[in-house]
Structure formats: C-alpha cells, structure tokens
C-alpha cells in the first residue's frame, strides 16, 4: 500500500493506493504550505496521512509528499514524517511531484500559468526550472502579468486619453472596477496577488480586437519561452496547468501555434494530481 500527498497553499489532499495502483481511499485537510506556517502545514499533512492509514490494516510501503514551499526544508519534513510513520518517505516540491505524476517520472515539460508562471522541464533525467520568480521579478504570461499590462494601458489612457486600437472594449469595465486613481493604487499595492490577477479575466471575455490579439500573442510568446527555454529540441511533450492556459482558448491556441512553429512535434498530455507520484518514486 502507498500514500500520496499533494500539499498546496489552500488544501492538502491524499490518496491511498493498493498493490494494483488503484485508489482505495481519499482524504482532505487544510493548507500544506510549510513555508507559510511549518507547524500548521505539518499537522495537516500528518492528519491527512493518518486518515488514510486508518483505511487499511496493511503496511504502508511508501509515502510521497509534494508540498508547496518545501524546497528549503525537504530534509526537515522528510525526517519528521519518517519518525512519525516508520516507512519510506519521499518529499519534493508540489510542482516536482506533479511533474513526476504527470510524466510517470519521465522527461517532459510541466507549464503552470495561473496567478504566476513557471515551467518545470525534465530532460535526460535532470530537472530544470524556468520562471517562477514571482510578480516582482517575472511571472511573464501569468494572470498577474496580464492584469498588470491591462492596468498600465489603462493608466496611459487616463493620463493621455490615448489607447491602442481595440482597448476601448476594456475601458467601461475598468472604469467600473477602478473608478479613480486611489482605486488603482489600492488594487496594486494593497490587495493580494490573487485579487490583482482576477483582472486578467477581462481578457477571457473580451471581443476580438487588435489589442486583445496582440496581448494574447505576447502571452503565448512568454509561455513558449518558458516551455522551450534556449533549447533547440524539436520534439516536446508538455502538460498544462493554470487558468491562463487551460481556460482561455485564445491563449491555448496561440501557444500551440507558436510551439508547433518551433518544434517538429508537440505532444500534449493531461496533467495529473501530484499524489499519483507515489506510484513512480
């Protein structure tokens, strides 16, 4: 029997697998980001594992934990869990475990384009991360970055009364959401990253226009750069996660078009929950 844990910033989910790799039980607890609050996250992860252990009278051969924020404390978390459960424990970041689960510990690129943006590339058995620097240093192509581009264009319109062709479709909604200078400042400087990123949803429902098309192509270009980096490989297997790439059809189409322009063959596979990584570690 094996237990896989996916410990994210808002929830911790666990799966219990039998000898045939079938899910026989599930569990759910609160957040598992050990960087935000190690003690709270650890208790949630521990309780999730304990819930699953009570669902079987057989021995647990392995526990895998993919935890947000764990990169600087892998050994600490792994040792604590080994002491508590007396079995083999594998701890990695939640992104690494998602990659292992999705590609069954093989090569490929996991692109995450949500509030932030990052790509985890495994080539010849070696992991390389691109992006993931956060909204101050990067996250190009993410929802936060899209929102920032829209706000900057809106500010230029407010100050100069000039705007790119097609931006007028955004103006009325922006005036409603951000009626004055203080509202803009409050959004960007006082609200959470998630709240700022919500403004990117304007792109989802916007009518086709020069501005929208240009922004979509720019988003796609940044995401393709994350996927390919500076590599010259002509065949790529990729999985997508995050609303920017999975929910916006225009962004997905533009990204695929640009990828296929740079590669001979693009294979897109479905992203798997990181808890499944326990089957491959």
Residue pairs with C-beta under 8 A, 6 or more apart in sequence:
1 16
1 17
1 18
1 19
1 56
1 58
1 59
1 60
1 61
2 16
2 17
2 60
2 61
2 62
2 63
2 64
2 278
2 279
3 14
3 15
3 16
3 17
3 49
3 52
3 53
3 60
3 62
3 63
3 64
3 278
4 14
4 15
4 17
4 63
4 64
4 97
4 101
4 273
4 274
4 275
4 276
4 277
4 278
4 279
5 12
5 13
5 14
5 32
5 45
5 48
5 49
5 63
5 64
5 65
5 66
5 67
5 275
6 12
6 13
6 14
6 32
6 66
6 94
6 97
6 98
6 273
6 274
6 275
7 31
7 32
7 33
7 34
7 41
7 44
7 45
7 48
7 65
7 66
7 67
7 68
7 70
7 94
8 31
8 32
8 33
8 68
8 94
9 31
9 32
9 33
9 36
9 68
9 69
10 30
10 31
11 28
11 29
11 30
11 31
11 32
12 28
12 29
12 30
12 31
12 32
12 41
12 44
12 45
12 48
13 26
13 27
13 28
13 48
13 273
13 275
14 26
14 27
14 28
14 29
14 48
14 49
14 51
14 52
14 275
15 23
15 25
15 26
15 52
15 273
15 275
15 276
15 278
16 23
16 24
16 25
16 26
16 27
16 52
16 55
16 56
17 23
17 24
17 278
17 279
18 24
21 279
24 55
24 56
25 52
25 55
25 56
26 52
27 48
27 49
27 51
27 52
28 48
29 44
29 45
29 47
29 48
29 51
30 40
30 44
31 37
31 40
31 41
31 44
32 41
32 44
32 45
32 48
32 67
32 68
33 41
33 67
33 68
33 69
34 41
34 42
34 67
34 68
34 69
34 70
34 73
34 77
35 68
35 69
35 70
35 72
35 73
36 69
38 73
38 76
41 67
41 69
42 77
42 80
45 65
45 67
45 77
45 81
46 81
46 84
49 63
49 81
49 85
53 60
53 85
59 87
60 85
60 87
61 87
61 88
62 87
62 88
62 89
62 90
62 278
62 281
63 81
63 85
63 87
63 88
63 89
63 90
63 278
64 89
64 90
64 91
64 92
64 97
64 275
64 277
64 278
64 281
65 77
65 78
65 81
65 89
65 90
65 91
65 92
65 97
66 91
66 92
66 93
66 94
66 95
66 96
66 97
66 98
66 274
66 275
66 277
67 77
67 91
67 93
67 94
68 93
68 94
69 93
70 77
70 91
70 92
70 93
70 94
71 93
74 91
74 92
77 91
78 89
78 90
78 91
81 89
81 91
82 88
82 89
90 277
90 278
90 281
92 100
92 277
94 274
95 110
95 112
95 118
95 120
95 129
95 132
96 120
96 127
97 274
97 275
97 277
98 110
98 241
98 271
98 272
98 273
98 274
98 277
99 108
99 110
99 120
99 122
99 127
100 274
100 277
100 280
100 281
101 272
101 273
101 274
101 275
101 276
101 277
101 279
101 280
102 108
102 110
102 239
102 269
102 270
102 271
102 272
103 110
103 122
103 237
103 239
103 269
104 279
104 280
105 277
105 280
105 281
106 122
107 122
107 123
107 124
107 125
107 237
108 121
108 122
108 236
108 237
108 238
108 239
108 269
109 119
109 120
109 121
109 122
109 227
109 236
109 237
109 238
109 239
110 119
110 120
110 238
110 239
110 241
110 271
111 117
111 118
111 119
111 223
111 226
111 227
111 238
111 239
111 240
111 241
111 242
111 245
112 118
112 119
112 120
112 241
112 242
113 141
113 142
113 143
113 223
113 240
113 241
113 242
113 243
113 244
113 245
113 251
114 142
114 143
114 197
114 241
114 242
114 243
114 244
115 142
115 143
115 144
115 193
115 194
115 197
115 242
116 131
116 132
116 134
116 135
116 139
116 142
116 144
116 193
117 131
117 132
117 138
117 139
117 140
117 141
117 142
117 145
117 222
117 223
117 226
117 242
117 244
118 129
118 130
118 131
118 132
118 226
119 129
119 130
119 131
119 226
119 227
119 229
120 127
120 128
120 129
121 127
121 128
121 129
121 130
121 227
121 229
122 128
123 231
123 233
128 229
130 225
130 226
130 229
131 138
131 139
131 140
131 226
132 138
132 139
133 139
135 142
135 144
135 145
135 148
135 193
135 196
139 145
140 222
140 225
140 226
141 219
141 220
141 221
141 222
141 223
141 226
141 244
142 197
142 242
142 244
143 197
143 198
143 200
143 242
143 243
143 244
144 193
144 196
144 197
144 200
145 219
145 222
146 197
146 199
146 200
146 203
146 215
146 219
146 244
147 196
147 197
147 198
147 199
147 200
148 188
148 196
149 215
149 218
150 170
150 174
150 199
150 200
150 202
150 203
150 215
151 178
151 184
151 187
151 188
151 199
153 163
153 164
153 167
153 170
153 211
154 170
154 171
154 174
154 178
154 184
155 184
156 162
156 163
157 163
157 167
157 171
158 181
163 171
163 211
164 210
164 211
164 214
165 209
165 210
165 211
166 209
166 210
166 211
166 212
166 213
167 209
167 211
169 206
169 207
169 209
169 211
169 212
170 202
170 206
170 211
173 202
174 202
177 183
177 199
178 184
178 187
187 195
187 196
187 199
188 196
200 244
203 212
203 215
203 216
203 248
203 250
203 251
204 247
204 248
206 212
212 250
216 248
216 250
216 251
216 254
217 254
217 258
219 244
219 251
219 254
219 255
220 251
220 254
220 255
220 257
220 258
221 258
223 244
223 245
223 251
223 255
224 255
224 258
224 259
224 262
227 236
227 238
227 259
228 236
228 259
228 262
228 263
233 263
234 263
234 264
234 265
235 263
235 264
235 265
235 266
235 267
236 259
236 263
236 265
236 266
236 267
237 267
237 268
237 269
238 259
238 266
238 267
238 268
238 269
239 268
239 269
239 270
239 271
239 272
240 246
240 252
240 268
240 271
241 271
244 251
245 251
245 252
245 255
246 252
256 266
256 268
259 266
260 266
